[in-house]
Amino acid sequence: MYTDPKAAYLSTRATSSVHDASPHKLIALLFDACCENLAVAKGAIQRNEVKAKADAIKKAMEIIVRLQAALDFEKGGQVATRLDDLYTFCTNHLALANVTNDTARIDEVYRVIAELKQGWSGIAETVTK
């Protein structure tokens, strides 16, 4: 399992350069890549493209699992525990969306990830200072 955000992002084969990015920026890039894959999956479901749907959901789930694996429960305490629960919710919903072709479940996961991304972006100033 990857606990290094840079390795996790590289392993998802995302196209953005990560070599000079800060750890904070790497997590933001993971959120972006996840959202992008969720949008691809939703579109693939709507077009009845089974392989494209499965591939995009798999990539989104890999990102979420790696974000979850990188959680530090000692330092993160209750925040890490809540994030762990959210990530589990997301992977469960994506697994069900894959089986049932349910775009509403993908939308729910997208909302969770987008909200986490917004919160993560909001702390950028405090992290870089």
C-alpha positions, 0 to 999 in steps of 0.5 A: 500500500502506498503511504507517500502521496507522490507515489500514489499520484504517480501510480494512478498515471495522472498526467500532471507533473508532480515532481516539484509539487509540495505534499499539500499540492500532491493531495490536491492533485489526487482530489482533482484526478479522482473528480476527473475519473468520477466525471468520466465514469458518469459519462460512460454510464450514460453512454453505456460504455461498460469498460470505460465506466469500470476503468474510471471507477477503478481509478477513482477507487484506487485514488481514494484507497491510497488517500485512506492508506495515507491517513495518520491516525496518531497525528490526525486523531478524530479528523483522520477517523472521520476521513477514514469513514468518508473514504470507506463510504466513497469506495462502497458507493463506487463499488455499488455504482459500478455494479448497478450503473447508478450515476446518483451514487457517483454524484454522491461520491463526487460531492464528498470528494469535491467538499474534501478538496475545497476544505483541503484548498482552504488550508493551503495558506496555513500549510505553506506558512 
